[in-house]
Amino acid sequence: MALEHAILVSLLEKPGSGYELARRFERSIGYFWTATHQQIYRVLKRMEHDGWVDARDVPQQGRPDKREYSVADLGRAALSSWLHDPIEPESVRHDLAVKIRGAAFDDPAALIREVERHRQAHRDRLTHYLAGQTRDFTESDAGPQVPPDAERELQHAVLRGGIAYERMMIGWLDDVLATLARFGPDR
């Protein structure tokens, strides 16, 4: 996936400035596709030049005007084309997994703190995802008469995937920690 596609999706969900897009990447999209502020601004400029996004200056009280972007017809067509193109399943590239395998040739127990740090990061992300799910996707929001909302339901499907992934990682790291503990100083 190119950053352009992530930006198009975000702008179709809600038009915004480069700063607002960068904030969205930090809060939600960034867990699945990361980009720096500079990358976002550089790609937005190219997308505007290519006709994928439209930009308009929005006056603000007491602050400089902001440039708000929305998806143009060419951008919508590019996203549609990309959505219909097949992509290959992702391969796992995991530095920590290589370190864990390599620990067999050093001191396996020395890796415990690093694995604990990764486990905590995944617990923190899981907590963040669960809070977002509670905040944004409560059961009381949907009733039997509410028509399906593809945007909302697909956002929730992606979030559920993130929750499942974090739970899987925590379970795996628990297993790794139990295995590493067997090689501690009192083995």
C-alpha positions in Angstrom: 0.0 0.0 0.0 1.2 3.5 -0.7 0.8 6.3 1.7 -1.4 7.9 -0.9 -4.1 5.3 -0.4 -4.1 5.7 3.4 -4.4 9.4 2.9 -7.3 9.0 0.4 -9.2 6.7 2.8 -8.7 9.2 5.7 -9.8 12.2 3.6 -12.9 10.3 2.4 -13.8 9.6 6.0 -13.3 13.3 6.7 -11.6 16.1 4.8 -8.9 17.9 6.7 -5.6 19.8 6.8 -2.2 18.2 6.7 -1.9 18.7 10.4 -5.3 17.0 11.1 -4.3 14.1 8.9 -1.0 13.7 10.8 -3.0 13.7 14.0 -5.3 10.9 12.6 -2.3 8.9 11.7 -1.0 9.2 15.3 -4.3 8.3 16.8 -5.7 5.5 14.7 -4.4 4.9 11.2 -0.8 4.9 12.4 -1.3 1.6 14.2 -1.7 0.0 10.7 0.2 2.4 8.5 2.7 4.9 9.8 3.9 8.2 8.3 5.7 11.2 9.6 4.3 14.7 9.3 6.8 15.5 6.6 5.9 12.5 4.6 2.2 13.3 4.8 2.8 17.0 3.7 5.1 15.9 0.8 2.6 13.3 -0.5 -0.4 15.7 -0.1 1.5 18.3 -2.3 2.2 15.6 -4.9 -1.4 14.4 -4.8 -2.7 17.9 -5.2 -0.4 18.4 -8.2 -1.6 15.1 -9.7 -5.3 16.1 -9.2 -6.0 13.4 -6.6 -7.0 15.9 -3.9 -8.5 19.4 -3.9 -7.3 22.0 -1.5 -8.9 25.1 -0.2 -7.7 27.8 2.2 -9.9 28.1 5.3 -9.7 31.3 7.3 -9.2 30.9 11.1 -9.7 33.4 13.9 -6.5 34.4 15.6 -4.4 31.8 13.6 -3.0 31.5 10.1 -5.4 30.2 7.5 -5.3 26.4 7.1 -5.3 24.4 3.9 -8.0 21.8 3.9 -7.9 18.8 1.6 -10.6 16.6 0.2 -10.6 13.8 -2.4 -11.0 14.8 -6.0 -12.6 12.5 -8.7 -9.2 11.4 -9.9 -8.2 10.4 -6.3 -11.5 8.5 -5.9 -10.8 6.7 -9.2 -7.2 5.9 -8.1 -8.4 4.5 -4.8 -11.1 2.4 -6.5 -8.5 1.0 -8.9 -6.2 0.1 -6.1 -9.1 -1.5 -4.1 -9.8 -3.8 -7.1 -6.2 -4.8 -7.6 -5.1 -8.0 -5.8 -2.4 -7.7 -3.2 -0.1 -10.4 -1.8 -0.6 -11.6 1.8 2.0 -9.9 4.0 5.0 -11.8 5.2 6.0 -11.4 8.8 9.2 -9.5 9.3 9.8 -9.4 13.0 13.2 -8.3 14.5 12.3 -9.6 17.9 11.6 -13.1 16.6 15.1 -13.1 15.1 16.6 -11.9 18.4 14.7 -14.7 20.2 16.1 -17.3 17.9 19.6 -15.8 18.1 19.4 -15.8 22.0 20.1 -19.6 21.8 23.7 -18.6 20.9 24.2 -16.2 23.8 22.4 -15.9 27.1 18.6 -16.5 26.5 17.6 -15.1 29.9 19.3 -11.7 29.0 16.5 -11.2 26.5 13.7 -11.2 29.2 13.7 -7.5 29.8 13.4 -6.8 26.0 10.5 -9.2 25.6 8.8 -7.7 28.7 9.1 -4.3 27.2 7.5 -5.5 23.9 4.8 -7.2 25.9 4.0 -4.0 27.7 3.9 -2.0 24.5 1.3 -4.5 23.1 -0.7 -4.4 26.3 -0.8 -0.6 26.1 -1.9 -0.7 22.5 -4.5 -3.3 23.3 -5.8 -1.1 26.1 -6.0 1.8 23.7 -7.9 -0.3 21.1 -10.3 -1.5 23.7 -11.0 2.0 24.9 -11.6 3.1 21.4 -14.0 0.2 20.8 -15.9 1.1 24.0 -16.0 4.8 23.0 -16.8 4.4 19.3 -18.6 1.1 18.9 -20.9 0.4 21.8 -23.8 -2.0 21.3 -26.3 0.7 22.2 -25.4 2.6 19.0 -26.9 0.0 16.8 -30.5 -1.0 16.9 -32.6 -3.4 14.8 -33.9 -0.6 12.6 -30.5 1.0 11.9 -29.4 0.4 8.3 -25.9 -1.0 7.8 -23.2 1.7 7.7 -20.3 0.3 5.6 -17.8 3.0 6.8 -18.5 2.4 10.5 -18.7 -1.4 10.3 -15.5 -1.7 8.3 -13.7 0.7 10.7 -14.8 -1.6 13.5 -13.7 -4.7 11.6 -10.2 -3.2 11.3 -10.2 -2.3 15.0 -11.3 -5.9 15.9 -8.4 -7.2 13.8 -6.0 -4.9 15.7 -7.5 -6.2 19.0 -7.0 -9.8 17.9 -3.5 -9.1 16.8 -2.5 -7.5 20.1 -4.0 -10.4 22.1 -2.2 -12.9 19.9 1.1 -11.0 20.4 0.6 -10.8 24.2 -0.1 -14.6 24.3 3.0 -15.3 22.2 5.2 -13.1 24.3 3.9 -14.8 27.5 5.0 -18.1 25.9 8.4 -16.6 25.0 8.9 -15.3 28.5 8.0 -18.7 30.0 10.5 -20.3 27.7 13.2 -17.8 28.5 12.6 -18.2 32.2 13.7 -21.8 31.9 17.2 -20.6 31.0 17.6 -18.3 34.0 20.6 -18.3 36.3 19.1 -21.1 38.4 18.6 -23.6 35.6 
